[in-house]
Amino acid sequence: MTAEGFLEGRRLQMARGVLLQCIMGGYPAARFYGSDDGDLALVADPAQIHPLPWSQEPRALAICDADELSGESSNLSTRGQLKKVIARYAARGLAPVVATELEFFVFAPNPDPNQPFQPPVGLDGRREDGHSAFSVSSNNGLRPFFSEVYKCMAALGLPRDTFMHEMGVSQFEINLLHGDPLLLADQTFLFKHLLKEVALKHGLTVVCMAKPLAHTPGSSMHIHQSIVEIGSGKNVFSDADGQPTAMFRHFIGGQQAGMADFTALFAPNVNSYQRLCHPFASPNNACWSHDNRAAGLRIPASSPVARRVENRLPGADANPYLAIAASLAAGLYGIEHELEPSAPIQGEFEVPDNLSLPCTLHAALERLKRSQLARELFGSEFIEGYIASKTMELTSFFDEITPWERRVLAAQA
């Protein structure tokens, strides 16, 4: 839209079906988004209108809510779903607080998808070969890129907590400062968009796939969660003596109750399960623990005021609005129904059958399809539309034969 049209308040409308467009570009049957495929109104959030610092021509990006023309939020909008979850907390005098940790890879351009990704050539003329986790010098070859990333983050008002090299080859992680869940979802979305755009300017490719390289740790989007009282700001996970509260236990119990049903929301792509199949501290379970990275739900070491629950299941490929909404909705469900969690685990452990999670997209979608909890918390229209879109993507994947199959199975008698 032109700046003039935007400033005049001209309404931008979009077909409802676009909210269910699959990643290949197609759409599920029209019955999933209304047979007429009528319009939605895109309503800009005044707090999320940003001039784009990497653009050569003056341009701005506005994050919008997708609303029905009658005024209410569309049930198909993931941002709208998150706002509804936050409103349910507010009705109880509570406000969730979250922070996201986003991991990503920086690669050389990859014009041939049949070839594996490679790290870029550094200033020393070599490609990184790994072994750089937490190194202070590991990104020297990418310094011009990261310098512009930092400047663009400042221009967009994205505060960063820590930035580091992760375990993978040319893999990095950013920790965004904790705050309002909707704000953090917006910031996570903006940061991923920023990374892609700045990388293109520098002749690089940023990849937020869950598992872009074999034999290498995948990329997560861990979600740290706590709850405070509206007004006092008191963390309700800790009592006056600094001990865990019943609400803390119930929140964990709710997370455990929803993780298997919601796996397809946290791990939305075929590739998501490549990350979970070879854990590398990416646990595919609903166990919980104090500071054990093998558990799907980890309680980081902290002071009582900072007591929080880290959901380690979502990958970097997850929709931040939907992943945060699903995690918080499960926790609130546990609080409302006073669900008790399992016993915490420590050290090496075997995952009980009742705390194991789906390990393929097909299994996760089948679990979501049967979930009454998902329909209760997000509505049948959203769940059925989501499943329809993701089923199209899964079918597209099965329409291709992989190099592994040709290499290994062709010689079989």
C-alpha positions as CSV (number, residue, x, y, z in Angstrom):
1,M,0.0,0.0,0.0
2,T,1.2,3.5,-0.6
3,A,2.1,5.6,2.4
4,E,-0.6,8.1,1.4
5,G,-3.2,5.4,1.3
6,F,-2.1,4.0,4.6
7,L,-2.1,7.4,6.3
8,E,-5.5,8.2,4.9
9,G,-6.8,5.1,6.8
10,R,-7.7,3.2,3.6
11,R,-8.8,-0.3,4.6
12,L,-6.7,-3.2,3.3
13,Q,-8.7,-6.4,2.8
14,M,-7.6,-10.0,2.1
15,A,-9.3,-13.2,1.3
16,R,-9.9,-15.5,4.4
17,G,-8.3,-18.4,2.6
18,V,-4.9,-16.8,2.6
19,L,-4.6,-17.5,6.4
20,L,-4.6,-21.2,5.5
21,Q,-2.3,-21.1,2.5
22,C,0.2,-23.9,2.7
23,I,3.9,-23.4,2.3
24,M,3.9,-24.6,-1.3
25,G,1.4,-22.0,-2.2
26,G,-1.8,-24.0,-2.5
27,Y,-5.0,-23.9,-0.4
28,P,-7.2,-26.6,1.2
29,A,-10.8,-27.0,0.2
30,A,-12.9,-23.8,0.5
31,R,-15.1,-25.3,3.2
32,F,-12.2,-24.8,5.7
33,Y,-12.3,-21.0,5.4
34,G,-15.8,-20.3,4.2
35,S,-17.1,-21.4,0.8
36,D,-17.5,-17.8,-0.3
37,D,-13.9,-17.0,0.6
38,G,-14.9,-13.6,1.8
39,D,-12.6,-10.8,2.9
40,L,-10.9,-10.1,6.1
41,A,-9.8,-6.6,7.2
42,L,-6.0,-6.2,8.0
43,V,-5.9,-3.8,10.9
44,A,-2.5,-2.4,11.6
45,D,-1.3,-2.4,15.2
46,P,-0.2,1.2,15.9
47,A,2.6,0.0,18.1
48,Q,4.0,-2.3,15.3
49,I,4.6,0.0,12.4
50,H,8.3,0.1,11.5
51,P,10.3,1.9,8.8
52,L,12.6,-0.8,7.3
53,P,16.2,0.2,7.9
54,W,17.7,-2.3,5.4
55,S,15.5,-1.0,2.5
56,Q,17.2,1.2,-0.1
57,E,13.8,2.9,-0.9
58,P,11.8,4.2,2.1
59,R,9.5,1.4,3.1
60,A,7.6,0.4,6.2
61,L,6.2,-2.8,7.6
62,A,3.0,-2.9,9.7
63,I,2.0,-6.0,11.7
64,C,-1.7,-6.4,11.4
65,D,-4.6,-8.2,13.0
66,A,-6.8,-10.2,10.7
67,D,-10.4,-9.2,11.6
68,E,-13.7,-10.2,10.2
69,L,-15.5,-7.4,8.5
70,S,-18.0,-7.4,11.4
71,G,-15.1,-6.4,13.7
72,E,-14.2,-9.5,15.7
73,S,-10.9,-11.3,15.4
74,S,-10.8,-14.1,12.8
75,N,-10.6,-17.5,14.3
76,L,-8.0,-18.4,11.7
77,S,-5.6,-15.7,12.8
78,T,-2.7,-17.0,15.0
79,R,-2.1,-13.5,16.3
80,G,-5.7,-13.4,17.2
81,Q,-5.5,-16.8,19.0
82,L,-2.6,-15.5,21.1
83,K,-4.6,-12.4,22.1
84,K,-7.5,-14.5,23.2
85,V,-5.2,-16.6,25.4
86,I,-3.8,-13.5,27.0
87,A,-7.3,-12.2,27.6
88,R,-8.2,-15.4,29.4
89,Y,-5.3,-14.9,31.8
90,A,-6.3,-11.2,32.3
91,A,-9.8,-12.3,33.3
92,R,-8.2,-14.1,36.3
93,G,-6.1,-11.1,37.2
94,L,-2.9,-12.7,35.7
95,A,-0.5,-11.7,33.0
96,P,1.9,-14.2,31.4
97,V,5.5,-13.2,30.8
98,V,7.6,-15.0,28.1
99,A,10.9,-14.8,26.4
100,T,12.0,-16.7,23.3
101,E,15.4,-18.1,22.4
102,L,15.8,-18.4,18.6
103,E,18.5,-20.4,16.9
104,F,19.4,-20.1,13.2
105,F,22.1,-20.9,10.7
106,V,24.0,-18.5,8.4
107,F,25.0,-20.2,5.2
108,A,26.5,-19.4,1.8
109,P,23.9,-19.1,-1.0
110,N,22.4,-22.5,-1.9
111,P,20.9,-22.2,-5.4
112,D,20.6,-26.0,-5.8
113,P,18.4,-27.6,-3.2
114,N,19.9,-31.0,-4.1
115,Q,23.2,-29.9,-2.5
116,P,23.7,-29.6,1.3
117,F,24.0,-26.2,2.9
118,Q,27.6,-24.9,3.5
119,P,28.8,-22.2,5.9
120,P,30.0,-19.0,4.1
121,V,33.7,-18.4,3.3
122,G,35.2,-16.3,6.2
123,L,37.6,-13.4,6.0
124,D,40.4,-16.0,6.3
125,G,39.3,-17.7,3.1
126,R,38.0,-20.8,4.9
127,R,34.6,-22.2,5.8
128,E,33.9,-22.8,9.5
129,D,34.0,-26.5,10.5
130,G,32.3,-26.3,13.8
131,H,33.8,-26.4,17.3
132,S,32.9,-22.7,17.9
133,A,30.2,-22.9,20.5
134,F,30.2,-19.8,22.6
135,S,33.5,-18.6,21.0
136,V,34.1,-14.9,21.1
137,S,35.9,-15.0,17.7
138,S,33.7,-17.4,15.8
139,N,31.8,-14.9,13.8
140,N,34.6,-12.6,12.7
141,G,34.1,-13.6,9.1
142,L,30.4,-12.5,9.5
143,R,31.1,-9.3,11.4
144,P,29.7,-6.9,8.6
145,F,26.5,-9.0,8.5
146,F,26.1,-9.0,12.3
147,S,27.0,-5.3,12.6
148,E,24.0,-4.5,10.3
149,V,21.8,-7.0,12.2
150,Y,22.5,-5.2,15.5
151,K,21.9,-1.7,13.9
152,C,18.6,-2.9,12.3
153,M,17.5,-4.4,15.6
154,A,18.0,-1.1,17.3
155,A,16.1,0.7,14.6
156,L,13.2,-1.6,15.0
157,G,13.2,-1.3,18.7
158,L,14.2,-5.0,19.3
159,P,16.1,-5.2,22.5
160,R,18.5,-8.2,22.7
161,D,19.7,-9.9,25.8
162,T,22.4,-12.2,24.6
163,F,23.8,-13.3,21.2
164,M,26.1,-16.2,20.8
165,H,27.5,-18.9,18.6
166,E,25.6,-22.2,19.1
167,M,26.8,-25.8,18.8
168,G,26.2,-26.2,15.1
169,V,28.4,-25.2,12.1
170,S,27.7,-21.5,11.5
171,Q,24.7,-21.7,14.0
172,F,23.8,-18.8,16.2
173,E,21.3,-18.0,18.9
174,I,19.6,-14.8,20.2
175,N,17.8,-14.4,23.5
176,L,15.1,-11.8,23.4
177,L,14.3,-9.9,26.6
178,H,11.2,-11.3,28.5
179,G,8.0,-9.4,28.4
180,D,4.4,-9.4,27.1
181,P,3.7,-12.5,25.0
182,L,2.2,-10.6,22.1
183,L,5.1,-8.2,22.0
184,L,7.6,-11.1,22.1
185,A,5.8,-12.9,19.3
186,D,5.9,-9.7,17.2
187,Q,9.6,-9.3,18.0
188,T,10.4,-12.9,17.1
189,F,8.6,-12.5,13.8
190,L,10.3,-9.2,13.1
191,F,13.7,-10.6,14.0
192,K,13.4,-13.6,11.6
193,H,12.2,-11.3,8.8
194,L,15.2,-8.9,9.6
195,L,17.7,-11.8,9.5
196,K,16.5,-13.0,6.0
197,E,16.6,-9.5,4.5
198,V,19.9,-8.4,5.9
199,A,21.5,-11.7,4.9
200,L,20.4,-11.2,1.3
201,K,22.1,-7.8,1.2
202,H,25.4,-9.5,2.4
203,G,25.2,-12.4,-0.1
204,L,24.3,-14.9,2.6
205,T,21.4,-17.2,3.4
206,V,19.8,-17.4,6.9
207,V,17.9,-20.6,7.5
208,C,15.4,-21.2,10.3
209,M,14.7,-24.8,9.4
210,A,14.5,-27.0,12.4
211,K,17.2,-29.3,11.0
212,P,19.1,-28.0,8.0
213,L,22.3,-30.2,8.4
214,A,22.6,-33.9,9.1
215,H,24.7,-34.9,12.1
216,T,24.4,-31.4,13.5
217,P,22.2,-30.0,16.3
218,G,19.0,-28.5,15.0
219,S,17.5,-25.0,15.7
220,S,15.0,-24.5,18.5
221,M,12.7,-21.7,19.6
222,H,12.6,-22.3,23.4
223,I,9.8,-20.5,25.2
224,H,10.4,-19.3,28.8
225,Q,7.2,-18.7,30.7
226,S,6.2,-17.2,34.0
227,I,3.0,-15.5,35.3
228,V,2.6,-12.4,37.3
229,E,-0.3,-10.8,39.1
230,I,-1.7,-7.8,37.3
231,G,-1.0,-4.7,39.4
232,S,1.6,-6.1,41.9
233,G,3.8,-7.8,39.3
234,K,4.4,-10.7,41.7
235,N,5.5,-13.9,40.2
236,V,2.8,-16.4,41.2
237,F,5.1,-19.4,40.7
238,S,6.9,-18.5,44.0
239,D,5.4,-17.9,47.4
240,A,6.5,-15.4,50.1
241,D,9.2,-17.9,51.3
242,G,10.5,-18.3,47.8
243,Q,9.1,-21.8,47.4
244,P,7.2,-23.2,44.4
245,T,3.4,-22.6,44.5
246,A,0.5,-24.8,43.7
247,M,-0.1,-22.7,40.6
248,F,3.4,-23.5,39.5
249,R,2.7,-27.2,39.7
250,H,-0.6,-26.8,38.0
251,F,0.9,-24.8,35.1
252,I,3.4,-27.7,34.5
253,G,0.6,-30.2,34.8
254,G,-1.3,-28.3,32.0
255,Q,1.8,-28.2,29.9
256,Q,2.2,-31.9,30.2
257,A,-1.5,-32.5,29.4
258,G,-1.3,-30.5,26.2
259,M,2.2,-31.2,24.7
260,A,1.3,-34.4,22.8
261,D,-1.9,-32.9,21.5
262,F,-0.2,-29.7,20.5
263,T,3.0,-31.2,19.0
264,A,1.9,-30.4,15.5
265,L,1.6,-26.7,16.6
266,F,5.1,-26.7,18.1
267,A,6.7,-28.8,15.3
268,P,4.8,-27.9,12.2
269,N,6.9,-29.3,9.3
270,V,8.2,-32.7,8.2
271,N,11.7,-31.4,8.9
272,S,10.7,-30.5,12.5
273,Y,10.9,-34.2,13.4
274,Q,14.4,-34.6,12.0
275,R,15.5,-32.3,14.9
276,L,13.4,-34.2,17.4
277,C,14.5,-37.7,16.1
278,H,18.2,-36.9,16.9
279,P,17.7,-35.0,20.2
280,F,21.0,-33.1,20.7
281,A,19.3,-31.4,23.7
282,S,16.0,-31.3,21.7
283,P,13.8,-33.6,23.8
284,N,10.7,-35.1,22.3
285,N,9.0,-35.7,25.6
286,A,6.7,-34.1,28.2
287,C,8.9,-34.8,31.2
288,W,9.9,-32.0,33.5
289,S,13.0,-31.4,35.4
290,H,15.1,-28.9,37.3
291,D,17.8,-27.7,34.9
292,N,18.0,-30.9,32.8
293,R,18.1,-30.2,29.1
294,A,16.9,-33.8,28.3
295,A,13.4,-32.8,29.6
296,G,10.8,-31.2,27.3
297,L,9.9,-28.9,30.2
298,R,13.0,-27.5,32.0
299,I,13.0,-25.3,35.1
300,P,16.2,-23.2,34.7
301,A,18.2,-22.4,37.8
302,S,17.1,-19.0,39.0
303,S,16.0,-16.9,42.0
304,P,12.4,-17.3,43.1
305,V,11.4,-14.0,41.5
306,A,12.5,-15.4,38.2
307,R,11.1,-18.9,38.5
308,R,9.8,-20.0,35.1
309,V,9.0,-23.0,32.9
310,E,11.0,-23.4,29.7
311,N,9.2,-25.3,26.9
312,R,12.0,-26.9,24.8
313,L,9.8,-28.5,22.2
314,P,9.2,-25.7,19.6
315,G,11.7,-25.5,16.7
316,A,12.9,-22.3,15.0
317,D,10.4,-23.1,12.2
318,A,7.4,-22.8,14.5
319,N,5.0,-19.9,14.2
320,P,5.8,-17.8,17.2
321,Y,2.3,-16.6,17.8
322,L,0.9,-20.1,17.6
323,A,3.6,-21.8,19.6
324,I,3.4,-19.2,22.4
325,A,-0.4,-19.4,22.4
326,A,-0.5,-23.2,22.6
327,S,2.1,-23.3,25.4
328,L,0.3,-20.7,27.5
329,A,-3.1,-22.1,26.8
330,A,-2.0,-25.5,28.1
331,G,-0.5,-24.0,31.2
332,L,-3.7,-22.0,31.9
333,Y,-5.8,-25.2,31.4
334,G,-3.7,-26.8,34.1
335,I,-4.3,-23.9,36.5
336,E,-8.0,-23.9,35.8
337,H,-8.3,-27.6,36.4
338,E,-5.6,-27.9,39.1
339,L,-3.7,-30.6,37.3
340,E,-0.8,-32.1,39.1
341,P,2.4,-32.9,37.1
342,S,4.3,-36.1,37.1
343,A,7.3,-36.4,39.4
344,P,10.3,-34.4,38.2
345,I,13.2,-36.4,36.5
346,Q,16.9,-35.9,36.9
347,G,20.0,-37.4,35.2
348,E,19.6,-40.0,32.5
349,F,16.0,-41.4,32.3
350,E,13.6,-43.4,30.3
351,V,10.6,-41.6,29.0
352,P,7.3,-43.1,30.3
353,D,4.9,-44.0,27.5
354,N,2.3,-41.5,28.8
355,L,4.9,-38.6,28.4
356,S,6.2,-39.5,25.0
357,L,5.3,-37.3,22.0
358,P,4.5,-38.0,18.4
359,C,7.7,-38.5,16.4
360,T,6.4,-37.7,12.8
361,L,4.2,-35.0,11.3
362,H,1.7,-37.6,10.3
363,A,1.4,-38.9,13.9
364,A,1.2,-35.4,15.3
365,L,-1.6,-34.4,13.0
366,E,-3.5,-37.6,13.8
367,R,-3.1,-36.7,17.5
368,L,-4.3,-33.2,16.9
369,K,-7.2,-34.4,14.9
370,R,-8.4,-36.5,17.9
371,S,-7.8,-33.8,20.4
372,Q,-10.9,-32.4,22.2
373,L,-8.6,-30.1,24.2
374,A,-7.3,-28.4,21.1
375,R,-10.8,-27.8,19.9
376,E,-11.8,-26.5,23.3
377,L,-8.9,-24.0,23.5
378,F,-8.6,-22.9,19.8
379,G,-12.0,-23.8,18.2
380,S,-12.8,-26.4,15.6
381,E,-12.6,-23.9,12.7
382,F,-8.9,-23.2,13.4
383,I,-7.9,-26.8,14.2
384,E,-9.6,-28.3,11.2
385,G,-8.2,-25.6,8.9
386,Y,-4.7,-26.0,10.3
387,I,-4.8,-29.8,9.8
388,A,-6.1,-29.4,6.3
389,S,-3.3,-27.1,5.3
390,K,-0.6,-29.2,7.0
391,T,-2.0,-32.4,5.4
392,M,-1.5,-30.8,2.0
393,E,2.2,-30.1,2.9
394,L,2.7,-33.7,4.1
395,T,1.1,-35.1,0.9
396,S,3.4,-32.9,-1.2
397,F,6.4,-34.3,0.7
398,F,5.3,-37.9,0.1
399,D,5.0,-37.1,-3.6
400,E,8.8,-36.9,-3.8
401,I,11.4,-39.6,-3.7
402,T,14.4,-38.7,-1.7
403,P,18.1,-39.3,-2.6
404,W,18.4,-41.7,0.3
405,E,15.7,-43.9,-1.1
406,R,17.3,-44.0,-4.5
407,R,20.8,-44.6,-3.1
408,V,19.9,-47.3,-0.5
409,L,16.7,-49.0,-1.7
410,A,17.2,-49.2,-5.5
411,A,19.7,-52.1,-5.1
412,Q,17.4,-54.1,-2.9
413,A,16.0,-57.4,-4.4
